Amino acid sequence: MRVVALHEDVLVATSRVFQTTCTLVRSGNEGFVIDSPVFPDELDVLPSLVDQTGFPVSGLLCTHGDWDHLLGRLAFEGAALGCAETTAARLTGKPGEAARGLRSFDAEHYIERSGPLALGQVQAMPVPGYLSVGEQEIELHPTEGHTADGMAVWVPWAKVLVVGDYLSPVEIPMLSETGSRDAYLATLRRLEPLVERADHVVPGHGAVLDSVRALAILREDVAYLEALPGGKPPLARSDEAQRAIHARNIERVS
């Protein structure tokens, strides 16, 4: 797992699988862990990381309800999970979905864990909205389109934007079974002014971006989605895996 500091109050850890990102944000004596790495050894390291760096953990946040972003409680047992109201409704309406997704991944990759995933206390938060962190506030912005739920997190004092499964340098826009091209495009347009203000943009999968690179990906993604069911994936994201995602996107808009 790779860890980089974007600001004295923001760390980003990147998992070895899916390049899934986990962002730690603090202000004063409060802090939150946003999303999660995936492998057991990476989750085991997180508590030591926060101890060594002095990052307090007041709770967990997730950008959306896909299982690979929900594993924080395996590292911080008993911590409450905060999420958008849309995500809370998804987790409540489909209990066990995340645990089944994790079990399937573990079975495919022969991974053993110390116990099953239990989400515990889930706190629904109004989005758009604000969340206090010490004497500061982070902003929560809705991000439907990839799935029917989700939120981005803007950390204004650090100029860091955590976007979940959007603006990835390694993955084209992915329309899940509950996703929507129109909602995805609306999310990208909603994120654009925040991207312009950001020093760093943290995608759910892939390396941290500066504003210029993130804006370029945003424009590529808008052009890609507007061309569906025609067009092709952007050249830099056109390997076999992305072509398979493209084929599923075509099915969902046709």
ZAMARNU-49681 format. One record per residue (C-alpha): residue number from 0; residue in three letters; chain; z, x, y. Coordinates in nm, 3 decimals. Each point is the difference from the previous one (the first is absolute). Layout:
N
+-----+--------+--------+---------+---------+---------+
! num ! residu ! chaine !      c3 !      c1 !      c2 !
+-----+--------+--------+---------+---------+---------+
! NUM !    Ala !      A !       Z !       X !       Y !
...
+-----+--------+--------+---------+---------+---------+
//
This chain:
254
+-----+--------+--------+---------+---------+---------+
! num ! residu ! chaine !      c3 !      c1 !      c2 !
+-----+--------+--------+---------+---------+---------+
!   0 !    Met !      A !   0.000 !   0.000 !   0.000 !
!   1 !    Arg !      A !  -0.100 !   0.133 !   0.342 !
!   2 !    Val !      A !   0.228 !  -0.055 !   0.301 !
!   3 !    Val !      A !  -0.102 !   0.047 !   0.364 !
!   4 !    Ala !      A !   0.186 !  -0.059 !   0.326 !
!   5 !    Leu !      A !  -0.195 !  -0.194 !   0.261 !
!   6 !    His !      A !   0.288 !  -0.014 !   0.249 !
!   7 !    Glu !      A !   0.368 !   0.088 !  -0.004 !
!   8 !    Asp !      A !   0.061 !  -0.364 !  -0.099 !
!   9 !    Val !      A !  -0.290 !  -0.052 !  -0.244 !
!  10 !    Leu !      A !  -0.073 !   0.157 !  -0.340 !
!  11 !    Val !      A !  -0.284 !  -0.090 !  -0.236 !
!  12 !    Ala !      A !   0.010 !   0.068 !  -0.374 !
!  13 !    Thr !      A !  -0.324 !  -0.034 !  -0.199 !
!  14 !    Ser !      A !  -0.001 !  -0.074 !  -0.371 !
!  15 !    Arg !      A !  -0.210 !   0.195 !  -0.247 !
!  16 !    Val !      A !  -0.157 !  -0.324 !  -0.122 !
!  17 !    Phe !      A !  -0.221 !  -0.225 !   0.217 !
!  18 !    Gln !      A !   0.110 !   0.224 !   0.294 !
!  19 !    Thr !      A !   0.249 !  -0.282 !   0.070 !
!  20 !    Thr !      A !   0.205 !   0.068 !   0.314 !
!  21 !    Cys !      A !   0.369 !  -0.056 !   0.068 !
!  22 !    Thr !      A !   0.120 !   0.021 !   0.362 !
!  23 !    Leu !      A !   0.356 !   0.070 !   0.115 !
!  24 !    Val !      A !   0.091 !  -0.113 !   0.352 !
!  25 !    Arg !      A !   0.332 !   0.050 !   0.177 !
!  26 !    Ser !      A !   0.167 !  -0.046 !   0.337 !
!  27 !    Gly !      A !   0.358 !   0.113 !   0.041 !
!  28 !    Asn !      A !   0.207 !  -0.100 !  -0.302 !
!  29 !    Glu !      A !  -0.248 !  -0.255 !  -0.136 !
!  30 !    Gly !      A !  -0.318 !   0.047 !  -0.198 !
!  31 !    Phe !      A !  -0.245 !  -0.170 !  -0.233 !
!  32 !    Val !      A !  -0.218 !   0.105 !  -0.294 !
!  33 !    Ile !      A !  -0.342 !  -0.167 !   0.025 !
!  34 !    Asp !      A !  -0.191 !  -0.041 !  -0.330 !
!  35 !    Ser !      A !   0.054 !   0.247 !  -0.284 !
!  36 !    Pro !      A !  -0.138 !   0.280 !  -0.216 !
!  37 !    Val !      A !  -0.082 !  -0.089 !  -0.359 !
!  38 !    Phe !      A !   0.105 !   0.256 !  -0.262 !
!  39 !    Pro !      A !   0.362 !   0.007 !  -0.123 !
!  40 !    Asp !      A !   0.058 !   0.362 !   0.103 !
!  41 !    Glu !      A !  -0.125 !  -0.080 !   0.352 !
!  42 !    Leu !      A !   0.238 !  -0.293 !   0.029 !
!  43 !    Asp !      A !   0.282 !   0.218 !  -0.132 !
!  44 !    Val !      A !  -0.064 !   0.252 !   0.279 !
!  45 !    Leu !      A !   0.018 !  -0.255 !   0.284 !
!  46 !    Pro !      A !   0.382 !  -0.024 !   0.023 !
!  47 !    Ser !      A !   0.025 !   0.380 !   0.011 !
!  48 !    Leu !      A !  -0.270 !   0.010 !   0.266 !
!  49 !    Val !      A !   0.185 !  -0.240 !   0.229 !
!  50 !    Asp !      A !   0.326 !   0.191 !  -0.056 !
!  51 !    Gln !      A !  -0.155 !   0.339 !   0.077 !
!  52 !    Thr !      A !  -0.182 !  -0.122 !   0.311 !
!  53 !    Gly !      A !   0.280 !  -0.222 !   0.127 !
!  54 !    Phe !      A !  -0.207 !  -0.316 !  -0.009 !
!  55 !    Pro !      A !   0.228 !  -0.305 !  -0.034 !
!  56 !    Val !      A !  -0.121 !  -0.286 !  -0.219 !
!  57 !    Ser !      A !   0.105 !  -0.341 !   0.133 !
!  58 !    Gly !      A !  -0.253 !  -0.184 !  -0.215 !
!  59 !    Leu !      A !  -0.349 !  -0.013 !  -0.144 !
!  60 !    Leu !      A !  -0.320 !  -0.146 !   0.144 !
!  61 !    Cys !      A !  -0.333 !  -0.068 !  -0.166 !
!  62 !    Thr !      A !  -0.337 !  -0.049 !   0.165 !
!  63 !    His !      A !  -0.107 !  -0.255 !  -0.265 !
!  64 !    Gly !      A !   0.080 !  -0.123 !  -0.348 !
!  65 !    Asp !      A !  -0.216 !   0.220 !  -0.226 !
!  66 !    Trp !      A !   0.223 !   0.163 !  -0.263 !
!  67 !    Asp !      A !  -0.074 !   0.361 !   0.096 !
!  68 !    His !      A !   0.160 !  -0.059 !   0.343 !
!  69 !    Leu !      A !   0.318 !  -0.165 !  -0.136 !
!  70 !    Leu !      A !   0.172 !   0.276 !  -0.196 !
!  71 !    Gly !      A !   0.253 !   0.106 !   0.261 !
!  72 !    Arg !      A !   0.286 !  -0.177 !  -0.179 !
!  73 !    Leu !      A !  -0.050 !   0.233 !  -0.297 !
!  74 !    Ala !      A !   0.107 !   0.279 !   0.237 !
!  75 !    Phe !      A !   0.256 !  -0.192 !   0.209 !
!  76 !    Glu !      A !   0.172 !  -0.245 !  -0.230 !
!  77 !    Gly !      A !   0.156 !  -0.289 !   0.186 !
!  78 !    Ala !      A !  -0.197 !   0.049 !   0.323 !
!  79 !    Ala !      A !  -0.141 !  -0.318 !   0.148 !
!  80 !    Leu !      A !  -0.378 !  -0.034 !   0.024 !
!  81 !    Gly !      A !  -0.144 !  -0.130 !   0.327 !
!  82 !    Cys !      A !  -0.351 !  -0.138 !   0.018 !
!  83 !    Ala !      A !  -0.223 !  -0.245 !   0.183 !
!  84 !    Glu !      A !   0.062 !  -0.368 !  -0.065 !
!  85 !    Thr !      A !  -0.341 !  -0.012 !  -0.171 !
!  86 !    Thr !      A !   0.107 !   0.275 !  -0.239 !
!  87 !    Ala !      A !   0.335 !  -0.162 !  -0.069 !
!  88 !    Ala !      A !  -0.185 !  -0.323 !  -0.088 !
!  89 !    Arg !      A !  -0.226 !   0.196 !  -0.235 !
!  90 !    Leu !      A !   0.290 !   0.175 !  -0.173 !
!  91 !    Thr !      A !   0.189 !  -0.327 !  -0.035 !
!  92 !    Gly !      A !  -0.303 !  -0.198 !  -0.112 !
!  93 !    Lys !      A !  -0.101 !   0.255 !  -0.263 !
!  94 !    Pro !      A !   0.328 !   0.139 !  -0.135 !
!  95 !    Gly !      A !  -0.052 !   0.289 !  -0.237 !
!  96 !    Glu !      A !  -0.354 !   0.079 !   0.123 !
!  97 !    Ala !      A !   0.100 !   0.341 !   0.135 !
!  98 !    Ala !      A !   0.204 !   0.088 !  -0.310 !
!  99 !    Arg !      A !  -0.293 !  -0.093 !  -0.225 !
! 100 !    Gly !      A !  -0.237 !   0.214 !   0.207 !
! 101 !    Leu !      A !   0.234 !   0.296 !  -0.029 !
! 102 !    Arg !      A !   0.044 !  -0.048 !  -0.376 !
! 103 !    Ser !      A !  -0.377 !  -0.008 !  -0.045 !
! 104 !    Phe !      A !  -0.044 !   0.321 !   0.199 !
! 105 !    Asp !      A !   0.280 !   0.174 !  -0.190 !
! 106 !    Ala !      A !  -0.140 !  -0.107 !  -0.336 !
! 107 !    Glu !      A !  -0.347 !   0.129 !   0.090 !
! 108 !    His !      A !   0.134 !   0.337 !   0.114 !
! 109 !    Tyr !      A !   0.282 !   0.042 !  -0.258 !
! 110 !    Ile !      A !   0.270 !   0.000 !   0.266 !
! 111 !    Glu !      A !   0.364 !  -0.066 !  -0.081 !
! 112 !    Arg !      A !   0.248 !  -0.123 !   0.262 !
! 113 !    Ser !      A !   0.375 !  -0.038 !  -0.010 !
! 114 !    Gly !      A !  -0.023 !  -0.375 !   0.055 !
! 115 !    Pro !      A !  -0.224 !  -0.291 !   0.104 !
! 116 !    Leu !      A !  -0.092 !  -0.084 !   0.359 !
! 117 !    Ala !      A !   0.231 !  -0.258 !   0.156 !
! 118 !    Leu !      A !  -0.071 !  -0.082 !   0.364 !
! 119 !    Gly !      A !   0.348 !  -0.133 !   0.066 !
! 120 !    Gln !      A !   0.070 !  -0.140 !   0.345 !
! 121 !    Val !      A !  -0.323 !  -0.070 !   0.192 !
! 122 !    Gln !      A !   0.028 !  -0.067 !   0.374 !
! 123 !    Ala !      A !  -0.289 !  -0.189 !   0.156 !
! 124 !    Met !      A !  -0.077 !   0.107 !   0.356 !
! 125 !    Pro !      A !  -0.209 !  -0.185 !   0.257 !
! 126 !    Val !      A !  -0.329 !   0.178 !   0.066 !
! 127 !    Pro !      A !  -0.107 !   0.066 !   0.270 !
! 128 !    Gly !      A !   0.347 !   0.109 !   0.098 !
! 129 !    Tyr !      A !   0.241 !   0.286 !   0.057 !
! 130 !    Leu !      A !   0.263 !   0.181 !  -0.205 !
! 131 !    Ser !      A !   0.282 !   0.202 !   0.153 !
! 132 !    Val !      A !   0.047 !   0.358 !  -0.118 !
! 133 !    Gly !      A !   0.300 !   0.151 !   0.175 !
! 134 !    Glu !      A !  -0.066 !  -0.035 !   0.371 !
! 135 !    Gln !      A !  -0.376 !  -0.032 !  -0.053 !
! 136 !    Glu !      A !  -0.227 !  -0.277 !  -0.131 !
! 137 !    Ile !      A !  -0.297 !   0.014 !  -0.232 !
! 138 !    Glu !      A !  -0.275 !  -0.258 !   0.031 !
! 139 !    Leu !      A !  -0.128 !  -0.206 !  -0.295 !
! 140 !    His !      A !  -0.363 !  -0.117 !   0.004 !
! 141 !    Pro !      A !  -0.170 !  -0.231 !  -0.255 !
! 142 !    Thr !      A !  -0.259 !   0.154 !  -0.234 !
! 143 !    Glu !      A !  -0.164 !  -0.260 !  -0.220 !
! 144 !    Gly !      A !  -0.336 !   0.066 !  -0.163 !
! 145 !    His !      A !   0.056 !   0.257 !  -0.274 !
! 146 !    Thr !      A !   0.244 !  -0.255 !  -0.139 !
! 147 !    Ala !      A !   0.122 !  -0.327 !   0.150 !
! 148 !    Asp !      A !   0.321 !   0.170 !   0.117 !
! 149 !    Gly !      A !   0.113 !   0.306 !   0.186 !
! 150 !    Met !      A !   0.102 !   0.179 !   0.315 !
! 151 !    Ala !      A !  -0.062 !   0.324 !   0.188 !
! 152 !    Val !      A !   0.288 !   0.188 !   0.161 !
! 153 !    Trp !      A !  -0.036 !   0.156 !   0.345 !
! 154 !    Val !      A !   0.259 !   0.265 !   0.091 !
! 155 !    Pro !      A !  -0.049 !   0.017 !   0.378 !
! 156 !    Trp !      A !   0.229 !   0.292 !   0.089 !
! 157 !    Ala !      A !  -0.171 !   0.219 !  -0.261 !
! 158 !    Lys !      A !  -0.349 !  -0.150 !   0.049 !
! 159 !    Val !      A !  -0.035 !  -0.047 !  -0.377 !
! 160 !    Leu !      A !  -0.179 !  -0.299 !  -0.154 !
! 161 !    Val !      A !   0.061 !  -0.085 !  -0.368 !
! 162 !    Val !      A !  -0.282 !  -0.232 !  -0.110 !
! 163 !    Gly !      A !   0.039 !  -0.057 !  -0.374 !
! 164 !    Asp !      A !  -0.325 !  -0.035 !  -0.193 !
! 165 !    Tyr !      A !  -0.232 !   0.030 !   0.300 !
! 166 !    Leu !      A !  -0.187 !   0.290 !   0.163 !
! 167 !    Ser !      A !   0.010 !   0.214 !  -0.313 !
! 168 !    Pro !      A !  -0.204 !   0.322 !   0.002 !
! 169 !    Val !      A !  -0.028 !  -0.016 !  -0.380 !
! 170 !    Glu !      A !  -0.046 !  -0.372 !  -0.071 !
! 171 !    Ile !      A !  -0.243 !  -0.257 !   0.138 !
! 172 !    Pro !      A !   0.128 !  -0.343 !   0.109 !
! 173 !    Met !      A !   0.117 !  -0.181 !  -0.313 !
! 174 !    Leu !      A !   0.001 !  -0.378 !  -0.012 !
! 175 !    Ser !      A !   0.257 !  -0.108 !  -0.258 !
! 176 !    Glu !      A !  -0.004 !  -0.339 !  -0.170 !
! 177 !    Thr !      A !   0.194 !  -0.142 !   0.295 !
! 178 !    Gly !      A !  -0.182 !   0.209 !   0.260 !
! 179 !    Ser !      A !  -0.252 !  -0.112 !   0.259 !
! 180 !    Arg !      A !  -0.280 !   0.181 !   0.179 !
! 181 !    Asp !      A !   0.052 !  -0.201 !   0.319 !
! 182 !    Ala !      A !   0.375 !   0.064 !  -0.003 !
! 183 !    Tyr !      A !  -0.062 !   0.369 !  -0.072 !
! 184 !    Leu !      A !  -0.232 !   0.027 !   0.300 !
! 185 !    Ala !      A !   0.253 !  -0.182 !   0.218 !
! 186 !    Thr !      A !   0.268 !   0.249 !  -0.110 !
! 187 !    Leu !      A !  -0.219 !   0.298 !   0.085 !
! 188 !    Arg !      A !  -0.067 !  -0.139 !   0.347 !
! 189 !    Arg !      A !   0.372 !  -0.067 !   0.046 !
! 190 !    Leu !      A !   0.085 !   0.357 !  -0.103 !
! 191 !    Glu !      A !  -0.261 !   0.167 !   0.221 !
! 192 !    Pro !      A !   0.203 !   0.013 !   0.325 !
! 193 !    Leu !      A !   0.299 !   0.137 !  -0.192 !
! 194 !    Val !      A !  -0.217 !   0.266 !  -0.163 !
! 195 !    Glu !      A !  -0.126 !   0.101 !   0.345 !
! 196 !    Arg !      A !   0.361 !   0.057 !   0.114 !
! 197 !    Ala !      A !   0.116 !   0.183 !  -0.313 !
! 198 !    Asp !      A !   0.047 !   0.371 !  -0.051 !
! 199 !    His !      A !   0.011 !  -0.058 !  -0.376 !
! 200 !    Val !      A !  -0.124 !  -0.281 !  -0.227 !
! 201 !    Val !      A !   0.150 !  -0.021 !  -0.350 !
! 202 !    Pro !      A !  -0.227 !  -0.183 !  -0.249 !
! 203 !    Gly !      A !   0.141 !  -0.137 !  -0.322 !
! 204 !    His !      A !  -0.219 !   0.242 !  -0.193 !
! 205 !    Gly !      A !  -0.120 !   0.335 !   0.125 !
! 206 !    Ala !      A !   0.080 !   0.265 !   0.255 !
! 207 !    Val !      A !   0.157 !  -0.074 !   0.337 !
! 208 !    Leu !      A !  -0.266 !  -0.047 !   0.269 !
! 209 !    Asp !      A !  -0.018 !   0.075 !   0.368 !
! 210 !    Ser !      A !  -0.119 !  -0.274 !   0.234 !
! 211 !    Val !      A !  -0.360 !   0.124 !   0.019 !
! 212 !    Arg !      A !  -0.047 !   0.013 !  -0.378 !
! 213 !    Ala !      A !   0.176 !  -0.334 !  -0.051 !
! 214 !    Leu !      A !  -0.225 !  -0.168 !   0.258 !
! 215 !    Ala !      A !  -0.307 !   0.142 !  -0.174 !
! 216 !    Ile !      A !   0.118 !  -0.142 !  -0.334 !
! 217 !    Leu !      A !   0.079 !  -0.333 !   0.167 !
! 218 !    Arg !      A !  -0.355 !  -0.026 !   0.132 !
! 219 !    Glu !      A !  -0.145 !   0.098 !  -0.338 !
! 220 !    Asp !      A !   0.212 !  -0.267 !  -0.168 !
! 221 !    Val !      A !  -0.105 !  -0.268 !   0.249 !
! 222 !    Ala !      A !  -0.367 !   0.087 !  -0.056 !
! 223 !    Tyr !      A !   0.048 !   0.001 !  -0.378 !
! 224 !    Leu !      A !   0.172 !  -0.339 !  -0.008 !
! 225 !    Glu !      A !  -0.246 !  -0.162 !   0.240 !
! 226 !    Ala !      A !  -0.288 !   0.113 !  -0.224 !
! 227 !    Leu !      A !   0.144 !  -0.156 !  -0.318 !
! 228 !    Pro !      A !  -0.136 !  -0.109 !  -0.243 !
! 229 !    Gly !      A !  -0.265 !   0.253 !   0.101 !
! 230 !    Gly !      A !   0.043 !   0.356 !   0.106 !
! 231 !    Lys !      A !   0.165 !   0.292 !  -0.173 !
! 232 !    Pro !      A !   0.340 !   0.173 !   0.019 !
! 233 !    Pro !      A !   0.031 !   0.266 !   0.273 !
! 234 !    Leu !      A !  -0.145 !   0.329 !  -0.122 !
! 235 !    Ala !      A !   0.332 !   0.186 !  -0.003 !
! 236 !    Arg !      A !   0.154 !  -0.276 !  -0.216 !
! 237 !    Ser !      A !  -0.273 !  -0.072 !  -0.252 !
! 238 !    Asp !      A !   0.119 !   0.147 !  -0.329 !
! 239 !    Glu !      A !   0.002 !  -0.195 !  -0.325 !
! 240 !    Ala !      A !   0.339 !  -0.162 !   0.067 !
! 241 !    Gln !      A !  -0.107 !  -0.118 !   0.346 !
! 242 !    Arg !      A !  -0.330 !  -0.135 !  -0.133 !
! 243 !    Ala !      A !   0.202 !  -0.207 !  -0.248 !
! 244 !    Ile !      A !   0.213 !  -0.137 !   0.288 !
! 245 !    His !      A !  -0.321 !  -0.073 !   0.189 !
! 246 !    Ala !      A !  -0.133 !  -0.202 !  -0.294 !
! 247 !    Arg !      A !   0.318 !  -0.211 !  -0.010 !
! 248 !    Asn !      A !  -0.018 !  -0.051 !   0.376 !
! 249 !    Ile !      A !  -0.354 !  -0.135 !  -0.037 !
! 250 !    Glu !      A !   0.120 !  -0.248 !  -0.261 !
! 251 !    Arg !      A !   0.276 !  -0.124 !   0.229 !
! 252 !    Val !      A !  -0.222 !  -0.062 !   0.301 !
! 253 !    Ser !      A !  -0.298 !  -0.141 !  -0.191 !
+-----+--------+--------+---------+---------+---------+
//
